[in-house]
């Protein structure tokens, strides 16, 4: 997703009330009064947040008949998206991606999916037991996964430190260092692309590149 | 990290200018004028953002002697943290964690770390080649990793849908469904904990639990 979309997701998700609303709507359809009661925010404020979320496709609504009185508008979460940011002394990564509900599964994961489906024929208590167990396994895998991701990020951070050392040792200018970073992040960089990304003219990029080549930092 | 800390990180990172500042400071120390030029925002605004980031420990500064004129204040990114949120029709996860710079590495990862360190004795061009190659590998691993995480999230989302089906089939009340979700997310839940999380009295939770047990949804 583009930088603009990342900005937009941050704007939508920064608000704690909007995040609580999305959390509740990820479990079931609710109407504004229920949301207002559960998160202890005025119904007026809830409606305002729902409007913003709906404008951005995060929730969808429809009118449903009510037992007492006129139809009421019921909301559900409607958009799957992940927003991740990692910041640190030598790390910066931000990304947003639609969640792939149809992600290709491994054999082990297909087995889990079958188990979830088969549970439908079980007695309620056995079914809930199985779902609880599978849930715990999945949350455990996710934690493992987070840890491995941390390891990868630690290595990337170390690599970035090393590139920094390298460019300092070679007495690179500020723009040379910027170009070097751009080249390392974009192995198939072009002069035009680098110029656009760094806000330089193409002639300047060529000059910087020549300087880096001279010192063996690029070729 | 607590919900309050997640709120706080969203507040700090939602602002696009602050994110650009952190991105630039993750590469090298810079002073406000450099930041202002690079992101095309007034120096006054940059200084304001730096003050907020520093108050929250995201950046640190120190005075450095300048070639021309008085000392100048130089900033660097100082805090490692990851913020992740996944939202969707049956998914809601938000988490913030300090990045573990000293994460325990696998054998393969230790090999990569050694390669990075050994590169220090190489000629500049060979060194940059190696760092570029390692960087590409790591970014590739990270992408693989994201994909596997998506698969896990897809399964968790499927599980949540199934739990929803289960509770609808058993004609659970709204509070019963809330309790059921709480129990599944917290396998070692307590009556006290559930009451606090759901904003109910303990007596109410006991009553709901009895109802769920009667229908075989809890035991």
Contacts between the chains, C-beta under 8 A, distances in Angstrom:
chain1	res1	chain2	res2	distance
A	3	B	16	7.9
A	7	B	16	5.0
A	10	B	10	7.5
A	10	B	13	6.7
A	10	B	14	4.4
A	10	B	16	7.6
A	10	B	19	7.9
A	11	B	14	6.4
A	13	B	10	6.7
A	13	B	85	5.8
A	13	B	87	7.3
A	14	B	10	4.4
A	14	B	11	6.4
A	14	B	14	3.7
A	16	B	3	7.9
A	16	B	7	5.0
A	16	B	10	7.6
A	19	B	10	7.9
A	19	B	85	7.4
A	19	B	94	6.5
A	22	B	87	4.9
A	22	B	92	6.1
A	23	B	92	4.3
A	26	B	87	6.7
A	26	B	88	6.5
A	26	B	89	6.7
A	26	B	90	5.9
A	26	B	91	5.8
A	26	B	92	4.0
A	26	B	160	7.5
A	27	B	90	7.7
A	27	B	92	8.0
A	27	B	160	7.4
A	27	B	164	7.0
A	27	B	177	7.3
A	27	B	178	7.9
A	27	B	181	5.9
A	28	B	164	6.4
A	28	B	177	6.7
A	34	B	174	7.3
A	38	B	199	7.7
A	58	B	87	7.2
A	76	B	89	6.5
A	77	B	87	6.5
A	77	B	88	6.3
A	77	B	89	5.0
A	77	B	90	7.9
A	77	B	92	7.7
A	78	B	89	6.2
A	79	B	87	7.3
A	79	B	88	7.0
A	79	B	89	8.0
A	80	B	86	7.9
A	80	B	87	7.2
A	80	B	88	3.4
A	80	B	89	6.7
A	80	B	91	6.7
A	80	B	157	7.9
A	81	B	86	7.6
A	81	B	87	6.1
A	81	B	88	7.2
A	82	B	84	7.2
A	82	B	85	7.2
A	82	B	86	4.6
A	82	B	150	7.7
A	82	B	153	7.6
A	83	B	84	7.4
A	83	B	85	5.1
A	83	B	86	8.0
A	84	B	82	7.2
A	84	B	83	7.4
A	84	B	84	4.9
A	84	B	85	7.9
A	85	B	13	5.8
A	85	B	19	7.4
A	85	B	82	7.2
A	85	B	83	5.1
A	85	B	84	7.9
A	86	B	80	8.0
A	86	B	81	7.6
A	86	B	82	4.6
A	86	B	83	7.9
A	86	B	99	6.3
A	87	B	13	7.3
A	87	B	22	4.9
A	87	B	26	6.7
A	87	B	58	7.2
A	87	B	77	6.5
A	87	B	79	7.3
A	87	B	80	7.2
A	87	B	81	6.1
A	88	B	26	6.5
A	88	B	77	6.3
A	88	B	79	7.0
A	88	B	80	3.5
A	88	B	81	7.1
A	88	B	99	5.4
A	88	B	101	7.5
A	89	B	26	6.7
A	89	B	76	6.5
A	89	B	77	5.0
A	89	B	78	6.2
A	89	B	79	8.0
A	89	B	80	6.7
A	90	B	26	5.9
A	90	B	27	7.7
A	90	B	77	7.9
A	91	B	26	5.7
A	91	B	80	6.8
A	91	B	99	6.9
A	92	B	22	6.1
A	92	B	23	4.3
A	92	B	26	4.0
A	92	B	27	8.0
A	92	B	77	7.7
A	94	B	19	6.5
A	95	B	146	8.0
A	97	B	146	7.3
A	97	B	150	7.8
A	99	B	86	6.3
A	99	B	88	5.4
A	99	B	91	6.8
A	99	B	150	6.2
A	99	B	153	6.0
A	99	B	154	7.3
A	99	B	157	7.7
A	100	B	150	5.1
A	100	B	154	6.7
A	101	B	88	7.5
A	101	B	154	5.6
A	101	B	157	6.6
A	102	B	154	7.3
A	103	B	147	7.1
A	103	B	150	4.5
A	103	B	151	4.4
A	103	B	153	7.9
A	103	B	154	4.5
A	104	B	151	7.1
A	105	B	151	5.5
A	105	B	154	7.4
A	105	B	155	7.3
A	106	B	151	6.9
A	109	B	151	5.7
A	109	B	152	7.8
A	109	B	155	5.9
A	112	B	155	5.8
A	113	B	155	6.5
A	113	B	158	6.5
A	116	B	155	7.8
A	116	B	158	6.0
A	116	B	159	5.9
A	116	B	162	5.4
A	119	B	162	7.0
A	120	B	162	7.8
A	120	B	165	7.9
A	123	B	216	6.3
A	124	B	166	7.3
A	124	B	170	6.3
A	124	B	215	6.1
A	124	B	216	3.7
A	124	B	217	5.5
A	125	B	216	3.9
A	125	B	217	7.2
A	125	B	219	6.0
A	127	B	166	6.3
A	128	B	166	6.7
A	128	B	184	7.9
A	128	B	216	7.5
A	128	B	217	5.4
A	128	B	218	7.0
A	131	B	159	6.3
A	131	B	162	6.1
A	131	B	163	5.7
A	131	B	166	7.0
A	131	B	184	6.8
A	132	B	183	7.7
A	132	B	184	5.4
A	132	B	187	6.3
A	134	B	159	6.0
A	135	B	156	7.4
A	135	B	159	5.5
A	135	B	163	8.0
A	135	B	184	5.5
A	135	B	185	7.6
A	136	B	187	5.6
A	138	B	152	6.2
A	138	B	155	5.7
A	138	B	156	5.0
A	138	B	159	6.6
A	139	B	156	7.5
A	141	B	152	5.6
A	142	B	149	7.3
A	142	B	152	5.2
A	142	B	153	7.7
A	142	B	156	7.3
A	145	B	145	7.3
A	145	B	148	6.6
A	145	B	149	5.5
A	145	B	152	6.4
A	146	B	95	8.0
A	146	B	97	7.3
A	147	B	103	7.1
A	148	B	145	6.6
A	149	B	142	7.3
A	149	B	145	5.6
A	149	B	149	7.5
A	150	B	82	7.7
A	150	B	97	7.8
A	150	B	99	6.3
A	150	B	100	5.1
A	150	B	103	4.6
A	151	B	103	4.4
A	151	B	104	7.1
A	151	B	105	5.5
A	151	B	106	6.9
A	151	B	109	5.7
A	152	B	109	7.7
A	152	B	138	6.1
A	152	B	141	5.6
A	152	B	142	5.2
A	152	B	145	6.5
A	153	B	82	7.6
A	153	B	99	6.0
A	153	B	103	7.8
A	153	B	142	7.7
A	154	B	99	7.3
A	154	B	100	6.6
A	154	B	101	5.7
A	154	B	102	7.3
A	154	B	103	4.5
A	154	B	105	7.3
A	155	B	105	7.3
A	155	B	109	5.9
A	155	B	112	5.8
A	155	B	113	6.5
A	155	B	116	7.8
A	155	B	138	5.7
A	156	B	135	7.4
A	156	B	138	5.0
A	156	B	139	7.5
A	156	B	142	7.3
A	157	B	80	7.8
A	157	B	99	7.7
A	157	B	101	6.6
A	158	B	113	6.5
A	158	B	116	5.9
A	159	B	116	5.9
A	159	B	131	6.2
A	159	B	134	5.9
A	159	B	135	5.5
A	159	B	138	6.6
A	160	B	26	7.5
A	160	B	27	7.4
A	162	B	116	5.4
A	162	B	119	7.0
A	162	B	120	7.7
A	162	B	131	6.1
A	163	B	131	5.7
A	163	B	135	8.0
A	164	B	27	7.0
A	164	B	28	6.4
A	165	B	120	7.9
A	166	B	124	7.3
A	166	B	127	6.3
A	166	B	128	6.8
A	166	B	131	7.0
A	170	B	124	6.3
A	174	B	34	7.3
A	177	B	27	7.3
A	177	B	28	6.6
A	178	B	27	7.9
A	180	B	128	8.0
A	181	B	27	5.9
A	183	B	132	7.7
A	184	B	128	7.9
A	184	B	131	6.8
A	184	B	132	5.4
A	184	B	135	5.5
A	185	B	135	7.6
A	187	B	132	6.3
A	187	B	136	5.6
A	199	B	38	7.6
A	215	B	124	6.1
A	216	B	123	6.3
A	216	B	124	3.8
A	216	B	125	3.9
A	216	B	128	7.6
A	217	B	124	5.5
A	217	B	125	7.1
A	217	B	128	5.4
A	218	B	128	7.0
A	219	B	125	6.1
